């Protein structure tokens, strides 16, 4: 991300720098929210997978009994 700041009295233009800092902070906040959302979804999917694996094990055991 190429950023250019205009020159100001004592260096870079303060408004340009502050706008950039706020925009980076907003992106960071949105990314953190998305990360939390995805982590929550991953935890739910992990629980569903464990439940499905338990059901599969039960069905395999039942199938083994019925096959005898």
PyMOL commands that set and color helices and strands:
alter all, ss='L'
color gray80, all
select helices_A, chain A and resi 14-67
alter helices_A, ss='H'
color red, helices_A
select strands_A, chain A and resi 7-8+11-12
alter strands_A, ss='S'
color yellow, strands_A
deselect
rebuild
show_as cartoon
